[in-house]
Amino acid sequence: MGLALASPIVVAGSHLQLERVVLLYRHGVRSPLPGEIQLDEINRKAWPSWSQAPSELTQHGIAGVALMGRYDRQRLVAHQLFAAQGCPDSSSIWFWANTDQRTIASAQALAQGFAPGCAISIGHQPPGSEDPLFHPIEAGAVSWSAADAVASIQAHSGGPNALTASHADDLAAMAQVMGCGADSTAPFCDAQNWRGALTVSPDQKHLALSGPIASTSGTAEAILMAYVEGKPLSDVGWGRTDAGKLESLSRLHSLLFDIYARPDYMAQRVAAVMSKHLIATLQDDHAPRLSVMVGSDNNIVALASVLDLHFKMPGYGKDDPPVGGALGMELWRDAANRRYVRVFYQAQSLAQLRALQPINERQPPATLTLHPAGCVPNKQGLCTLASVITQLERAASLVR
């Protein structure tokens, strides 16, 4: 479902005006992370090469997120939040990125897409440091116990084997992509080996995950990244993928979030500082008209879990954040000074991003309106601000 560019909403004769927008973007297309690929092709065929260093945003990725920035400008111009031309006032726009090259470069590309040629400041902490907005556990901004995390994850999901029990077809699709055949003897080719475990690491400080979720999530993501990068199909899973298999791989990728980001203990902590920031931004009458944060997929999944949201975007598995997409919130105010929030997801489809298709009001990115727990949406799909704040408060209260 695409988002139409429309005039401000009118409800029962009362004018609703869009006041500000907050977007939490996932970075654009990147090269594989160090150690991300955990499986080898059965016949030892080489993985495709990348011109970028590991984990860095690609030129294709820059172009893809710039398209989203340009679309954001068009959409907000239609809602009279920004002028169609020129550089926005510095007080009206705020960009903040996590400390990785891929997130900083994505924020820069989004900003240039939104306001070409304008000197928009991209805020971030020192590269490589732990920003508590995106990494509150690592930054020590929240309390953390690996043992409590494992207990919560087991209670939430039943553990790794319970999570993979309904994904035998997806694991079989991965095995086919990796080259498994009827006579293959490699361990991963045998479904009897599709079992794993989650424990506390020997140092008692981390989680230790083994089995097919650990081995397939990053491997699947490397293949998906090759597809959206626009690599020849012969370099996307050695020519063994199609739309169905790519969606299967996306579902396997998202299983990792059912360990590290979606269970209550994990979600509340991973999204704690983000939740506190959102509460402040949504209630601050002097906040920028547009706030953009650029992080990673786990940030989006954790925030979605705090809000008790699920999403499925075209070509992707359920709850797998699209590359270069955003979880967003819009703040609306009516003539009686009542405030409402629209929560939504917007992202290019796999096909749109692969081809770098232009996106605009006639060919928009896929957009899905979402309703957090506690929200009773009105006819326009809007939630009261109070209901959204209430849902965020539990996570925000964990910030030290």
Protein Blocks (a to p, Z undefined) as FASTA:
>chain_A
ZZdddddddeehiacddfbdcdddddddddddehkamcdcfklpacdddfbdehiacfkl
mmmmmmmmmmmmmmmmmnopacfedcddfklpccdddfbfklmmmmmmmmmmmmghiacd
dddddehiacfklmmmlnopaccdfklmmmmmmmmnopaklmmmmmmmmmmmmmmmnopa
fklcbfklpmklmccdddddfklpaccdedjklmmmmmmmmmmmmmmnopafklggghpa
cfklmmmmmmmmmmmmmmmmmpmklmmmmmmmmmmmmmmmmmmmkbcfbdcddddfklmm
mmmmmnopacddehiaehiacehiacdddddddfkopacdddddddddfklmmnopacdf
klccdddddddehiacdfkopacfklmmmmmmmmmmmpZZ
